[in-house]
Each structure stands twice: as structure tokens, then as C-alpha cells.
Amino acid sequence: MGLVDKLPGTRVAETVSRQLVRSGTSVGANYRAACCGRSHPEFAAKLGLAEEEADESAYWLELIVEGCLLAETEVTSVLREANELTALMAASAETARSKR
């Protein structure tokens, strides 16, 4: 988490940092859980959770920029990736729900 390590040591930055690490790592954990789902509805539900966590990660990244905790140029590529993951998980969850 190189980006998180670049954040200043303020109380606000530390709070945002913890939230970003939590939501960012949850995307992968929920995707992995979806892949190991015991049923089709469980698979779709876990993909939905991964989508929510990816979107939350994008929120925290936007807050980092808006709060001037880091320069936008330092966040842009990671924010783009979070938005791409959100879209990918949303499309996959929708496909999974429609195949019930």
C-alpha cells in the first residue's frame, strides 16, 4: 500500500488510511469468497459486496484528493483502478443475478 504510506501523519489522514486499507483489502476477500460460493445466490451476493467495497475505496481516494492529503497526480491511477473494479464487479454481479 504505497499510497497509504505517503499520507501525512495527521489524525484525519490516519483515519482515512485505515478505512482505505480496510475497504481495499475487502474487495479481494469478497471476490475470493464469491469464487468459493456454495450457491449461485451466494456468489452474486459476495460479488455485490466486492462492488460496494471497491466503490467505498474510490470514495476514500476522492476524499484524499479533496482534503488535500495528497496531490491528485499521486492518486489518479489508483482511483481509476478502483472505479474500474467497481464497474467490473457491478457488471459481474448483475450478470450473476440475471442468470438465476
C-alpha positions in Angstrom: 0.0 0.0 0.0 2.5 2.6 -1.2 -0.1 5.3 -1.5 -1.3 4.9 2.1 2.3 5.2 3.3 2.6 8.6 1.6 -0.3 10.1 3.6 0.7 12.6 6.3 0.6 11.6 10.0 -2.4 13.7 10.9 -5.4 12.2 12.7 -7.6 12.7 9.7 -5.1 11.1 7.3 -4.7 8.1 9.7 -8.5 7.6 9.8 -8.8 7.8 6.1 -5.8 5.5 5.7 -7.3 2.8 7.9 -10.7 3.0 6.1 -9.0 2.8 2.7 -6.9 -0.3 3.7 -10.0 -1.9 5.2 -12.2 -1.4 2.1 -9.4 -2.0 -0.4 -8.5 -5.4 1.0 -12.1 -6.3 1.4 -12.6 -6.2 -2.4 -10.3 -9.1 -2.9 -11.5 -11.0 0.1 -15.2 -10.8 -1.0 -14.2 -11.7 -4.6 -12.4 -14.8 -3.3 -15.4 -15.7 -1.2 -17.6 -15.3 -4.2 -15.5 -17.7 -6.2 -15.8 -20.2 -3.4 -19.6 -19.6 -3.0 -21.7 -22.6 -2.2 -24.6 -21.4 -4.3 -25.4 -19.1 -7.2 -27.2 -16.6 -4.9 -24.2 -16.6 -2.5 -21.9 -16.0 -5.5 -23.9 -13.0 -6.6 -24.2 -11.6 -3.1 -20.5 -11.7 -2.5 -19.8 -10.0 -5.8 -22.2 -7.3 -4.7 -20.2 -6.9 -1.5 -17.0 -6.6 -3.5 -18.6 -3.9 -5.7 -19.6 -2.0 -2.6 -16.1 -2.2 -1.1 -14.5 -1.1 -4.4 -16.8 1.9 -4.5 -16.1 2.7 -0.9 -12.3 2.6 -1.7 -13.0 5.1 -4.6 -14.7 7.3 -2.1 -11.8 7.4 0.3 -9.4 8.1 -2.6 -11.6 11.0 -3.7 -11.6 12.3 -0.1 -7.8 12.1 0.0 -7.7 14.4 -3.1 -10.5 16.7 -1.9 -8.9 17.0 1.6 -5.5 17.9 0.0 -3.9 14.9 1.8 -2.1 14.0 -1.4 -1.7 15.6 -4.8 -4.3 14.4 -7.4 -1.5 13.1 -9.6 -0.5 10.7 -6.9 -4.0 9.3 -6.6 -5.3 9.3 -10.2 -4.1 5.8 -11.3 -5.3 4.1 -8.1 -8.7 5.9 -8.2 -9.1 4.8 -11.9 -8.4 1.2 -10.9 -10.9 1.4 -8.0 -13.5 2.8 -10.4 -12.7 0.1 -13.0 -13.1 -2.6 -10.3 -16.4 -1.1 -9.2 -17.7 -1.3 -12.7 -16.4 -4.8 -13.3 -17.9 -6.1 -10.0 -21.2 -4.4 -10.8 -21.4 -5.9 -14.2 -20.4 -9.3 -12.9 -22.9 -9.2 -10.1 -25.7 -8.1 -12.5 -24.9 -10.9 -14.8 -24.9 -13.4 -11.9 -28.3 -12.1 -10.7 -29.8 -12.3 -14.1 -28.8 -15.9 -14.6 -30.8 -17.2 -11.6 
